[in-house]
Amino acid sequence: MSHNKHLKDLLSKLDNYSGVVPWDFMVILGGELIFSKMYYAFPDYEYIRDENGYVHIFTSPEEYMECYDESVMRCNYFEDPFLYFNSEDGEGVIINPKTDNLKIPTEDINSIRYEYDVEYGMYHTLKISPKKIKKIKKIKNHHIERLIKNSNVDCDELLKAILDSEVLILVGDNGEKIAKDIIKREYGGYYTDEEGYVCIYSSWDEVVKSNHENVFVTVPVHESYFTYVLFNDFEGVKLNDNIVFSREVLIRNIVSVVHTSREKPMKKYSEYALKIR
């Protein structure tokens, strides 16, 4: 269940700017809005609006309960509301009316959508046979590893190198077992560490050094795991267990991530995953 903790944190800081909000802050706020999961009242199949036609939406069930009695109105939630909100739905939205009370007109919603210019989905290439997934053990990314060794490594440059490469990513064991060490994985879920980071690796050697157990490894479509992090309110992505890409870095680069995935899908992407040991 989503509580949009990163979005709530940003909303709590808006008052600090006395009406003059820095551009870089608005970039991150727009990204958090795009990747939010909002709750809303929907009795009789109609949104609840205020007197000016703004639809009430909430960052959590607790915020919803500030306005409505759950026993009287049912609470629903939808993902990425800013991708789907249309002018016929209302004049705009008002987020957490009793606390943050942030009004966003429809034209601003459209501006946010235009800024990000993204539509999300899984991009598949041709399927490969299950046994070929074992070839991922040969993956090496010397360019990425050279960048990591640089003490002044630039996150944007390193992220670009990742987008141009095949990397390895951890997934859980919740898939159909089709061989001793291979599963047909279920889409949509990635392993996250205790701090809330999705774990990616530049080579099989780095995967083995990570000492993770009961997890599987696959070659992903970049868009899939980056947007998974953002939609699920995780902290970010961690490369080789020590290089961190925060949510802010992902949001600033998400358009490049998505369009890279569209224009150059990873050729060896597979619906299978291989156990580490």
Residue, then its C-alpha position, 0 to 999 in steps of 0.5 A: m500500500s502506497h503512502n507516497k512518503h517522498l512526495k509527502d516530504l516535498l509537499s511539506k517543504l513548499d511553505n518554506y519557499s514563500g511562493v517562489v519555488p526553485w525550478d530544480f525543486m519543481v522538476i523533482l516535485g513534478g516527477e514525484l507527482i507523475f509516479s504517485k499512487m493517489y487515493y480518491a473518493f468515488p461514490d456513485y462512480e463520480y469523483i468528489r470535487d470542491e466548489n471550484g471543480y477540483v477533484h479531491i485526491f490523497t497521498s494515503p488512506e490516512e489523508y483520505m480519512e481526514c476528509y471522509d468516513e470510510s464507512v460512508m464512502r469507498c476509497n480507491y486508488f490509481e497509479d500515475p493519476f497525472l498520466y490519465f487525468n483529463s479536463e472532463d474530470g474536473e478543473g484540476v486536482i487538490i491534494n490532501p485538502k485538510t493538510d497540504n491543500l495543494k491545488i493543481p489546475t488542469e493546464d499545469i497537469n498537462s505541462i507536467r505530462y508534457e515535461y516528462d513525455v512518457e508512457y510506460g509499459m514492458y518492451h519485449t524482444l524475441k524470446i530466447s530458449p531458457k538454457k540461453i539465459k546462462k549466457i548472462k554469466k559472461i556479461k562484463n562491462h569494463h567501461i562501467e567498471r572503469l568509471i566506478k574506479n574514478s573517485n570523481v565519478d559523475c552519476d549522470e555519465l555513469l547512468k548513461a553508460i548503464l543505459d548503453s550496456e547490458v547489466l544484471i538485476l536481481v529478482g525474487d524467486n516467485g516464478e515458475k521453476i522450469a529447471k534446477d536453477i532457472i525460473k520463468r519469472e513474473y514481470g513487475g517485481y525486482y529484489t530490493d535491499e533492506e534500505g529500499y534500493v533495487c540492486i543491479y550489477s555490472s558483471w556476474d562476478e559482482v553478482v556473486k560477490s554480493n552474497h545474496e541468497n534465494v534470488f535470481v538474476t536476469v537482464p532487464v529492460h532499463e525502463s522497467y526497473f527504473t519506473y518500478v522504483l519510482f512507482n513503488d516509492f523506493e529509494g533508488v537504484k544501487l550499482n554493485d552494492n555501493i554506487v547509489f542513484s537516488r530517486e532525484v537522479l532517476i527523475r531527472n533522467i527518466v525521459s532519457v531512460v524511457h526513450t533509450s528503452r524504446e529506441k534500443p531494447m536490450k537484445k538479450y532481454s529474457e523472461y527467464a532468470l538464473k539462480i546465483r548459486 
